[in-house]
Amino acid sequence: MPYQPPTHSVERSMRATLGVRTVAGVDEVGRGAWAGPVTVCAAVTGLRRPPEGLTDSKLITPKRRAQLATVLAGWVTSYALGHASPEEIDLFGMTAALRLAAGRALEALPERPDAVILDGKHNYLGDAWTVRTVVKGDQSCVAVAAASVIAKVHRDTAMAELGVEYAPFAFADNAGYPSPVHRGALEEWGPTAHHRLSWSYLDTMPRWQHLKKVRAGVGTGEPDAAAAGEQLGFDF
């Protein structure tokens, strides 16, 4: 299938129908990893022509991603990153952790956006923001594609740096995601301080299963931490 560059059509539609001015594209990376944070980038691009080759970060080679990220850092109107730690993921669950990281990214922008284009079909931001979800938005929407590349390169770089300290886990190669080398290191050495301890991979490792964390309410009939926080008005 030939390359189809992302466009500003969703942003233009939101401006026209909602009367908004500043629209941020939001995308995440690290959702399925065993180790490291979940990272969210919020990017505002205006309506300018995007850099050549911009698309979903997963469809670009690592070398080209790094090049594009450097270009994008100076090309976007603004961008900001937000993170939720492994401890926050274990405590609140992934949906609330994504909301936490995305909120941190959006609040860190120099100007609060009027609306958000969110990659995927699930609005994990909730009612605090005016949101339009777009399936495969990281391929079709300029601002989301830019956020995708910036987030991916930033998190991969951070995980590679972490891998210097934890060499057996090969974080520079797997960025904390499942891989044979990563699994082998886990079975031999156990999880590091950067691993998510509520993840099911520990169920298959009897030697380390005692370290697994269970979120409050999971399997107990009680509300989990995120739901309880929402009921109390906490902004995850």
N, C-alpha and C positions, 0 to 999 in steps of 0.2 A: 504494500500500500504506500503510495507516494506521501511524502511529508506534507502535512497541512499545518501551516503556521497558526499559532493562536491568534485570536482577534480580541477586539474591545467590544464585541456585540452585546455581551451580557451587561457590561458596565454602562454602555450607551442606553440600553433598555431600562436599567435601574434609574439612571439619571432622568430619563424621559417620563417614566411611569411613577416614580416615587419622589421626584423633585430633589434628589440628593445631589451633592456636589463632589464630595470626596469618597471614593470607594476603595477599600483595601482588599487585596486578594490574600487568602490565608490557606496555608497548607502545612501538614505535619510530616515528621519523619521519626521513626523509632517506635512506632506503635507495637510492632510484633517482635521486637528485640527481647533477648533474655537479660541483657545488661545495658546500663546507661540510661540517660533521661529520655523522655519523649520531648522533642523539640518542635516548636511551631514558629513559622515566620509570617509576619504580616507585611505586605508590600503595597505601596501606593505608586502607580506608574503614570497616571494621567492618560492621555490618549495618543501618545507618541508611537512611532513605528518601533517595534521591538528589535533587539539584536538578532542577527541572523542565526538560525538554528535553535532558537528558544523553544523548548517543549518540556514535557514531564521529565524530571531529573532522572527517573529510572530508565529512560530511553536514550540517555546520552552516556558516552564513555566517561570514565573518571577524569581523564585528561581534559576532555572538552568541557565537562562540568566545571572543573576548577577554573578554566579559562573564562567560561561564561559568568561564573560567580564574581570574578574580578571585574568584568565589564559591567555586570548588573549593579554592583555596589555603587558605581558612579553614574549609572544610567537612570535608576529608579528615582522618583521624587523623594521617597523616604522608605526605610524599612526598619524593622525591629524584630528581635528574637525573644522568645519566652520558653522556659523549660519547666518541666515537672520532674522531680527527682525520682529514683527508684523507690525511696521511702514513701513519697507521696502517692506513687502508683499503687504500692502495696496497701497503703492506708485507705485511700479513697476509691480505688478502681480506675480503670483506664478512661472511661467517659468523663469523670470528674477531673482526672489529671489533665486530659486534653483541654477541658474548659479552663482549668487553672493556667496552663501554659499559654493558650491562645489569648486569654485575658491579659496576661502579663505582656505579651507581644503587642497587642493592640494599645494597651495603656502606655507603652513605652514609645509609641510613635510621637513625633513632635506635634502633630495635630490629630485630635481624635477624629477618626473617619465617621462619616454619616451612615455608611452601610458597609456590609462585608459580603464578599463572594467566598463561599466555603467549599472546598473540594469535597466531593462525595455526596451521599444522599441523606446523611444524618446531621441535623443541626445540633451539635454538641455544645454550642455557645448559649443556647437557651434564649430567653426573652430580653436579655440585657442589651442586645444589639439587633439592628435590622439586618437580616441575613437572607441571602439567596444561595441555596445549595445547588451545585452543578456536578453531576457525575462526570468524571474524567475532566474536571475543570482544569487540572494541571496540564492538559493537552490543548484545551480549547480557549482558555481565558489567559490573556497576557499577564495580568497581575498575579494570578494563581500559579502560573508556570514559573514566573520570576521567584515567587516565594518558595516554590518547590526546590528550585536549584540552590538558592541561598541556604535554605534549611538543611538540605542534604549535605552540601559541602561543609558547612559549619559543624554539623554533628559528626560527620566522618572524620574531620580533622581532629576534633576533640577526642574521639574514641581512639584514633591512632596515637595521639599523645598519651592517653591512658594506657595503651598497649605497651609502652616502653617499660612501665612499672610492672605490668602483668603479662610478660612475654609469652608464657605458655598458652594464653587464651587467644592470641593472634587477632586482637581487636582491630589492628590496622587493615586486616583482610576481611573480617566479617562484621565490623562495626557493632558488635554485640549481638548480632543475629545468630540463629542456630547454624552450626556447621559441624562437620566431623571433628575438626581440631578443637573447636570450642567445647563440644560435648566431652571429648576425651579429657580436656583440661579440667572440666567441672567434675568428672568422675574421679580424677586423680587428686585434685587439690581442693575441691569444694568451691562454693560460690564466694566471690570477693565482696567487698563492701559496696560494690557498684552493681550487683546483681539484684534482680527483682525476685524476692523470696516468696511471693504469692503465686508465681507462675507454675504451671503444671509439669514442667520439666523435672522438678524435684520429686514428683511422684514415681519417676522411673529410676531414681538413684537412691536406693535404700540406705546407703552409707550417709547420705546428707539429708534424708527426708525429715529428720527431726528439726531442721532449720526452717522448714516451710512455715510461712505466716498465713493465717486465715483472717480475712477482713471481718470486722465486727458485724455480726448478723448473717454472714454467709453460712448457710446450713444450720442456723440456729433458730430461724423463724423471726429474728429481730431485723429491723431495717439496717441496711449497710451504712457506712460512715457518710457516703455522699448523699444518700437519701435523707438521712437524719440531718445533715448540715443544711440541705435545701429547706427542710421543714422549719429549721430554726432561723432561716434567712441568711446563712453564711454564704459568701460569694466564693465558691470554688472555681 
